[in-house]
Amino acid sequence: MSHKWLARNGSCALDERDKELYPLILKIFEEYADTHGRSLIKQALKNEYDLTINEKRIARIMNKYGLHCWIRRKRFKKRPQPHGNIPNI
């Protein structure tokens, strides 16, 4: 029993199209100092190059080439605590 995927040389048409998109994604990623994730890169590709690309595809390309954006953490404000001993009421 022969499988078509065994006859391939390790690459498919999708890999070739991803290689064409990688320079555009890298340019946007470096332009915004590693702060843009997949959704903002999608918007930038639409605005700058008029390309509509699925976010999952962008995420797959970013993971494949090791592009990771900074994750913004929520900052909580510390509430002032009363000083000294608090009497038991």
C-alpha positions, 0 to 999 in steps of 0.5 A, a space after each residue: 500500500 503506497 502513501 502519497 505523503 511518503 513520496 514527497 521530499 519533505 515539503 508541500 505547497 503550504 510550506 512553500 507559501 509559508 516561506 513567502 509570507 515569513 519575510 513579511 511577518 518578520 519585517 512587521 515583527 521587528 518593526 514593532 519591537 517584538 510586541 505584536 502578536 498574531 492578531 496585530 500582525 494580521 491587521 498590519 498585513 491587511 493594512 500595509 500589504 492588503 493581504 488577508 491571512 488567517 490568525 492560525 496560519 500566522 501563529 503557525 509560521 511564528 511558532 515554526 520560526 521561533 517568533 514570540 512576542 512579549 506578553 503584557 502582564 496585568 499590574 495590580 495596585 497595592 492597597 495601603 495597610 494600617 500600621 501597628 497592631 489591629 485590636 480584635 473587636 
